[in-house]
Amino acid sequence: MKIQHFGIIFFFFNLSAFAETGTASGGRNLFSGDTLILGGISISLLFLFGLVLKESVRKSAELSETSEPWKTKDTNRSSLVETTEEADREKTADLFSSQSRIVSKPIHVSPSSASSNARRIWKREVPTHPELVSAHRNFLTNLSPGISNAEIYFLSGEVSLLLASKNGRVFHLPESPQERLLSEDNKRGIFSGNIVTDGEYVLIPLSTGSSPFGYLRTGLKDWESISPGEFRTWKEEYEEQVSIQFESSDPETGFGNLHAFELDKARVNEEILIFAHVSTESSAPYVLKWISLWTSKIIRKQIRFYRIRKDRVAFFLEPEEWNTFCERLGELVESLRRENGSVSLNFGVSIREESRDEWATNARKALSESIEQGPNRYICL
């Protein structure tokens, strides 16, 4: 019980005692004992009512203050859910954009610069042919057991992009771009064709001609333990394989070029040939790479694209893969428009027969008819 309650009881008994004393004294007081007792009871009840009212108001205020943090937490939680849902909606777009924006930024250098020839290759995209992945694997495997850990980097703009790595016997391809910055001294040394050290690591230039396209990064102790003659043989074989891929790839997208398409057309096992035409106000290479990544994602395997014109690509699929692709074309168009604004697609599809002579011709005819009928259509011949 609170101290105010004791005060009221004390006041009440004082009045009662005063009343009894007054009665015994023979009526010298103005008020009788009964009057004083009733008055004391009335005043005590008023005090009690006031205290009850005060306590009720105070508890209501405390309850409202206590409920505010929960309200804030609920608000924060709902905001978090909304943010999470928004992040999930954008996850697919982020996956494409994070991998598509590897495009090297143009670097303007004077013609008299000693490194101008070397920097031209920075504007190239990494070729996407599966044979290049096989070349990475063979090169890193040949380094065993002398070199246990090694990484292959591609020079792109001001950064280096990890292409492949080996840790012990485990070969690894990065799922997303992994960048590394080089110091100016190391960059200058690599472009000069010299082996440079970076702390406990050594950087060995990799070149397909006069200028390096990347470098091998490995531990200094591992490098000192390997035979120079054997390493030179493996390195030259790898560089020649990469050189072939660069010569048969489109520099803006990393797709195969027209020459590579004509070669692969005669030897692929797939039965469906697709020509795709893109009409967009955005960057054509960016949109084409978006389509390539989206296709590989829904088919669940790496699909090689060939850029045969500025706004046209070709690729090969199996019949069941084509069914999956055409069923989800609406998603592709929607994602392209959401990310790139006004985009329209046309597809020409051709089924391979025993003779491959008319395969590409029929695909071109189908694409031409699709374009004549309007945007976002496909024709199969």
HELIX and SHEET records of a PDB file:
HELIX    1   1 ILE A    3  ALA A   24  1                                  22    
HELIX    2   2 GLY A   33  SER A  100  1                                  68    
HELIX    3   3 SER A  116  ARG A  120  1                                   5    
HELIX    4   4 ILE A  121  LYS A  123  5                                   3    
HELIX    5   5 PRO A  130  ASN A  142  1                                  13    
HELIX    6   6 GLU A  184  PHE A  191  1                                   8    
HELIX    7   7 LEU A  220  SER A  225  1                                   6    
HELIX    8   8 PRO A  228  GLU A  247  1                                  20    
HELIX    9   9 LEU A  258  LYS A  265  1                                   8    
HELIX   10  10 ALA A  284  ILE A  299  1                                  16    
HELIX   11  11 PRO A  319  GLU A  327  1                                   9    
HELIX   12  12 LEU A  329  ASN A  340  1                                  12    
HELIX   13  13 TRP A  359  GLN A  373  1                                  15    
SHEET    1   A 6 VAL A 170  HIS A 172  0                                        
SHEET    2   A 6 VAL A 159  ASN A 167 -1                                        
SHEET    3   A 6 ASN A 149  SER A 156 -1                                        
SHEET    4   A 6 PRO A 212  GLY A 219 -1                                        
SHEET    5   A 6 TYR A 201  SER A 207 -1                                        
SHEET    6   A 6 VAL A 196  ASP A 198 -1                                        
SHEET    1   B 3 VAL A 170  HIS A 172  0                                        
SHEET    2   B 3 VAL A 159  ASN A 167 -1                                        
SHEET    3   B 3 GLU A 179  LEU A 181 -1                                        
SHEET    1   C 5 TYR A 306  ARG A 309  0                                        
SHEET    2   C 5 ARG A 312  LEU A 317 -1                                        
SHEET    3   C 5 ILE A 272  THR A 280 -1                                        
SHEET    4   C 5 VAL A 343  ILE A 351 -1                                        
SHEET    5   C 5 ARG A 377  CYS A 380  1                                        
END                                                                             
